[in-house]
Structures are given as C-alpha cells and as structure tokens.
Amino acid sequence: MDYPRARHDLEFIPIDHEGRQMILVRDRLGLVPYGTGVPRGLLPVLALMDGLRSLGDLAREVTALQGGRRVTPEDIAPVLAELDAAGLLDTARYREAKAAAAAAFAANPVRAAVFAGPAYPDSPQLLGPYLDAILALAPGEPAPPAGAKLLGLIAPHIDPESGKAAYAAAYAPLRGLSPARVVVLGVGHQIINGLYSLTDKAYATPLGEVASDAAAVAKLRRAGGAVVDPSDLQHRDEHSVEFQAVFLRHVLGGETPFSLVPVLCGSPAGALAEPSRRAFLEAAGPFLAALRELAAAPDTLVVAGVDFCHIGPKFGHDKPADLLEEAATAHDAALLDALSRGDAEAFWAESARVGDGYNVCGLTALATLAEILPPARLTVLCRDIMREKETASAVTFAAAAYTAR
C-alpha cells in the first residue's frame, strides 16, 4: 500500500457519543458495520489519502498536522492495515466486495424498495392512506396556472415525513394526468465514475412495481458514453429516485401504466474540469441532447427529486445551521430565480459565487433539468427546511412546477 487511497463513497456524520466528539461512518455498500464511529481527528488524515501521496508524503503531512510531532512511514503502516480491515480504504479487498455486490444487484431485474418500513409504510394498506394524508396538505395557492401543460416538477428527496408539505405541493398537481413515461432525475450520492448512473431495473414499491423504459435507458447510456457510470450499483441503496417512484406509483398508478427512466446525477466536483455551464455542456452534451429528445415527447414528464442546501456540522461546516440559514435560503432563492428565468448561466454562476459552500446535492440534477426542458414557466409551490437539533444541522428543499409558456 505505497500510495493509499481512502474510499470516496462513504458519508461521515459528526455525533456526540457519551460526551465525546466522534464521526459516524455510513457505508451504503455495507462493508463498514452500521454504527461504526471514528475519532474526529482521523478525517483530515483520510482526506490526505488520495492515491497520489506516498507513505513518505503522508508521514510528513501528518507530522505537520500534529504540530511537528514526528510520524514515520513505519508508524503509518499499521494504521493503514486497521483502516483497511475496517473497510475505509480503496484496496483490493474493497474492490472485490464492491464487484460482488454489483454482480448480485445486476442479477436481479427489480430494484427493491429499500426504504419501505424505515422511511414510509411497507404495506399497501398503510401506504395508500399515508400518502393520501400527505397529498391533502397541498396548498390551494400558489399553483401551476390553470389549464397549463405540466412539463416537469422539482420535488424533494428528503424523507417523506420531514418533507410532507413539499411532497404534497409537488405531487398534487399530477392528479388526473397520465404520462406514458416519467424521467426521474435523482441524486447519486455515491457516484464516483462519471456524472450519471442509469438502470433499466423496475423499481419496486409496496403499491406495485414501476417498470423502466429499457429502450430509453439504453439510448441514454449509448449517448452518455464515459459520462455515465458503467455500473448501476448506485441505485441499490439510493433513496432519491425511490421516494419519487412511490409517490408517482400512488398518484399515477391507475389503469394506464407509466414507465420510469431513473437517472442518478452525481456531483460536478471531480467530474467536470471546472464548475461552470461550459464545462458541464462539454462533458455531458450528447447525454443532455438525448435526454432533451426524451423530454420533448408529449407523453413524457420530468421530475427532479432533489434537496437544496445542507448546512451545519453534519455537513462539514464549523458553524451551527441557524447561523447559516439566512444565507443558505437566499442561495436557494437565487438558484430558483435563475431557473425561473431560464438562465442556466446564472444558475451556475450563483453556485460558483458561493463555491457550492452550502452543499446543494441537487445541483447537477437541477442543471440537467434546465438544459432539457423547453422554455417554460416555473412556479415555486413550496419552500421548506428540516432542522436537526441533535446535530445543529439543516437541509432545505422545495417544490416547483414547470409549465408550458
């Protein structure tokens, strides 16, 4: 392990455990046991393990981090062995486990409803009334203009219980509609290779399966080339499309079935030469053109299942969310304003203005939406925030509708 590399598909969540500041490790692949915590001081060391620094480089930089207390490569080697055993490093052990998980997932034609039970009722007898109760919260105003053709939606992907008002505002306008195809732009929190991840698996829900449009998925995969991750494993434990599939199956699941095109959108960091619209179009142009063609079909609806700002210590800030909330919600408003004006350049410029300092996980999905829909009117239906007291953190989200001008 001469050039150690930490895994880049883990989530690190600050917690207070019996008065000690710890970091909870969340591994969607399941190699790191649930509930594993690591010392806070380990994160800067893991950040240095990028596969480019040698053991000698690491020893020098960790020495500097510790204020000059000398660390040698020999000191680091046993630590690396422990980190590998804990599943925190990108090694042969990790890659073999990931390949096995990918093969098992690929063998199943259906993507299971992973969050049924923990996030929403897992039986149709309970889920239907639960969703109806949420939809009943939809406000009368503001709403999409009466009679206007609905082209797309922005909905949250936070858990349905926390996002009731926004889910209601987003999905109530779908009542009575019968699109043949729904393209869902979710957030691929674990995408490493490329900018998008596709699957042609049916999405299971307690209300019944939602079939994928396999032909459309294949067309997108061909158009996307290297910008699409060759694996669809990211869909296995990702909630952003699953929550949309559940609401769509409930609202649209009448006699006329619809098919799903599930698209996970990853972070532009590392996937683009720079965080700009120009770089985005250069990298994803053919993929966006194929998506645009799908979205232009009269029987197709596009849904972006996204959250906006993630603020507070849980998301890497050194301040509690209440001190960042005003600036973060103003950032949300600026992004939505740019989208409402159809100004994709302004959208990217607003993100660049803050250096994506508020962790807008839906950035790529929203940027994709802005490129594939025709000129449209955007009506913001709801804006909300989920505050998590125990971590002094918060997540903002919204609902909005695109209608033909």
N, C-alpha and C positions, 0 to 999 in steps of 0.2 A: 504494500500500500504506500508507494513512494509519493503519489500525488493524490491524497484523499479527497473525496468529494462527498459532501453531505447531501442527503435526499432533499429534493426541491418540491416534493408533493406532500409535505407534512404541514399541519397547522399547529401553531404554538399559542397557547392561551394563558395569560397571566392569572394566577389564582393565589389566594391566601389560605394556606393549609396549616392549621394549628399555630397561627401567628408567624409562619414562615412564608416568605415570598417565593413561589415556585412557578414553573411553567408546565402546564398540562399539554401533553402531546396528543394530537388527534391524527390518526392514520386511517384513512379511508380504505387502504389496502388490507389493513388488519394485521400487519406484521408487528406493530408496536401494540402491546396489550392495552385495552381500554383502561384509563385511569393512571397511566404512566406519567410521572412527573419528573422534571429535571431541574437542577438549580438554574436560577435566572442568569448567573454568570456564564453558563455554557453557551448561550445563544450567540454572543459575539465570536466565540471560538468556532462554532458551527458555520457562521457566516464566512469565516476565512477559508473554510474547506470547500473551494470551488473547483477542484480538479486541476488547477493551474499552479498552485503553490506546492512546493516540495516540503518534506518534513523539516528541512532546514529553514525554509522560509517561514513555516508555521511557528517553529521554535522561536525565531527572532520576533515575530509579531506578537505572539502570546507573551513573551518576555516584556515587550513594550506595554501590552495591556495590563500586566501585573505591576507596573511601575518600576520595572527594572529587575525584578526577582527572576534570576536566570532559569530558563527552561531549555532543555536539550531535546534533540530528536528521540533520544532514548527514553526521556520522560513521556513523550507524546505517544510512542508506540503502544504501550499497554492501554492507554486511554482509548485509542482508536479501536483496539480489539474489543473493549467493552461497548463502545458505541455501535460497532458492527453487530455484536451479539444482541444489542437492544433494538436493532432494526433501524438505526438512524442514519446509516451511511449508504451511499450508492455503490454497492460492491456486487461481486458475482452472486453472493447469497441473496441479495435483494432482487437482482435482475432475474434470477431463476424463479423466485417466488412470484414476482410480477408476471413472468411469462406463463407460469402455471395458472395464475388467477385469470389472465387474459384468455387462455385456452378454454378454461371451464366456462367463462362467460360467453365466449364465442359459440360454444356447443349448444347453448340454449337459445331458441328462437324468440323467447319472450324476456323482456327486461322486467324483473319482479318489482312489485310495489314495496320498495324497501322501507318506506316511512309510514306505511299503513300500520296503525297502532300507536307508535310513538308520537306522530305529528297530527294524525286525524283518525277517525274511527275506521276500523278494519273490516266492518261488515256492512253490506249494502243497506240493511235495515236501520243501522245507526247513521251511516254516512249521508244518505239522502236527506233526512231531516236536518242534520248538522249543516250541510251546505245550503239548504233552503233558508235556514235561520240566518246564515251569513248574508245571503243574497237579499234578504228582507231589509238589511241595513243600508241598502243603496240609497243615496240621496236623490231627491227629485231634480235638484239643480246643484251645480251645472251639469248639463248632459249634452251628448252629441246633438247637433241640430236635427230637428225632426225631419225624417224622410231622407237624411243624407246617407250615402252609401258608406258603410264602415269598411275601411281598408286594413286597419291594424290597431293593436292595443299595446299599451305599456301596462303591465301588471307586476305586482311584487313577487318575490320568491321567498320572502321570509315565511316562517311557519304560519299556517292559516289562522291559528288562534291569535297570534300577535298582530296579524295583518288584516283582520276581519273587514274593517271599513274600506281599505283599498281594494281587497279582492272583490267585495260587493260592488264597488263603483266600477271596477274594470269589467266584471263578467255579467252584470245585469243587462247591459246593452246588447248582449248576444242572444237574449231570449227571442225566439221566433225566427232566428237566422238558421240557414242550413248550408254552410260552406261544404264543398266536397273535400277540401284539403286545408289543413292548418299548418303553417310553418311556425314552429316554436323556436325562438332564439333564446336559449338559456345561457347560464353562465357556467363555464367549465373551470371550476376552481382548481382542478388538478391537471389541466393540460400543460404538458411540457414541450412536446414536439409540435410545432406549428401554431396556428391561431384558432383552428376549429376542430371539432370532433363530431363525427356523424355515426349514426347507427340505423340499420334497417330492421331492427327488432321491433316487435309490437310492444307497447307499453301496457303492462297490467295495471288495473285499478280494481278496487273492491266492487265497482259497478260494472266491470267487464273490460275486456282488452280494447285498446285503441290500436288498430293496425297501422303500420308505417306504409308510406308510399315508397316502396323499394326502388321503383324506377327513378323517381325524383332524387332519392338519396344517391343512387349510382351516378346519375348525371352530375350532381354536385361534387361527388368525390373525384370524378374524372376532370371536371373543370378546375377544382381546387389544387390538385397536384400536391406539392410539398407544403402548402399552407394548411392542409388537412392532416391531422394525426392519423397514421395508418391503423391505429388501434381504436376500438370503441369502448375500451375498458372504463374510460372516464364516465360513461353513462351509468355504470353499475350502481354507484353509491351517491350519485349527484341528485339533489332534490329539486333543482331549479326547473327542469322540464317535468318531473313527476307531479309537482303541485299543479302545474298548468293542465297536465293531462287529466287529472282528477276533476278539476272544475269544468274543463271542456267536455269530458265524458258526461258529466251531470247536466250541463246546460244544453249541449248539442246532441246528446245521445238518444235521439228519437228514432223514428223508423228509417231515416236516411243516414247511414253511417258516414263518417268522415275519416279520412286518413291523416296521419301525422308525419311531418318531416322534422325530426328532432335534431336541432343544431346547437351544440355547445360552443360558446365563444370564449376563448381564453384571454389572458392579459396581453396587452401590446408590449409590455416590458419583456425584452429579450427576443420577441418575435418580429419586431419592426426595427429598422435602422435608427429611427427616431420617433418620438410620439407626435406625429403630425398626420394630417389627412393625406398629404402627398405620399408619405411612406406607406400608409395604410392602403391606398389605391395601387401603389406599385406592387405591394406584396399580394394583395387579395383581389386585384382587379378582375381576373377571369371568374373567380368564385362568386364575386358580387354580381357580375353580369348574369351568371346562371341563376342566382337567387332572384335577381330582378325580373328575369323572364318568368320564373315561377310565380312571383308575387303579382305580376301583371295579369295572370289568368283570372277571369271574372268569378270563378268559384273558389278562389283562394283567399284566406285570411292570414295575416301575420301577427303573431303575438310575441312580444319581448318580455320574458319573465326575469326581471332584474330588480336589484336593490340599488340604492344610490350610495350615500356616504356611510363609512364605517369608522367611527371615531371613539377615542378613549384608549386606555392602556391595553385593553384586549386586542386592539388592532395596531399596536406599536407606538401610540402617542405617549408623550410624557406628561400629558395633562388630562384631567377628567373630561368626559364628554360635555358636561354642562358649560365648560369654558370654551368649547369649540363649536357648540351647537349653532350659534348665530351665524358664524362664518360658513359652516357646512351647509346650512339650509339656504343661505344666499347663493352658494355654489350650485346647489340643486336647481334653484330658480333660474340661474343664468344658463345652465345646460338645457333646461326645458324651454327657456325662451329662444335659444338658438335653434332647437328642434322645431319649435312652433313657426319660426321664420323660414324654415327650410335651409338654414345656413350651416352646412356641415363644417365649413372652415371656422366659423365662430365657435362651434361646439368643441372642436379640437383645440382651438386657441384658449378657450376657458379652462379646459383640462390642463393644458400646458402652463397656464398662468399660475396655478397652484402646485404644479409638479405632481399632479394626482396625489396631493398630500392628504386627501380625505378618503382615499381608498374606495373609489367608485367601482365596485366589482362589475357593474353592468356596462362599463364604458364601451367595450368592443361590440356588445350586442346592440346598444343604442346607436353607435356609429354605423353598424351594419344596417339597422333599420332606416337610418337617414339616407343611405345610399340606394336602397332597393325599392322604396315606395315612390310612386309618382307624386308630383306636387299636391299637397293635401293640407287640410286644416287640422291643427292639433288642439284638442280641448282637454285641459287638465281637469280631471274629475275628483282627485283626492291627493293630498299630501299628508304624510304621517311619519311618526318616529317611534321606534321601540327603544325604551330606555332600560338598561340592565343595571340595577342598583349595585348588585354584588361586585361587578367589575368596573363600575363607574364608566361604562361604555354605552354606545347607542348606534342604531342603524336607522337611516332614513330611507323612505320608499314612497312610491307614488302610483297613481293610476291615471291613464290618459288615453284618449281615443283619437285616431287619425280617420278623418272622413274626407271624401272627395270634395274638391272645391267646386 
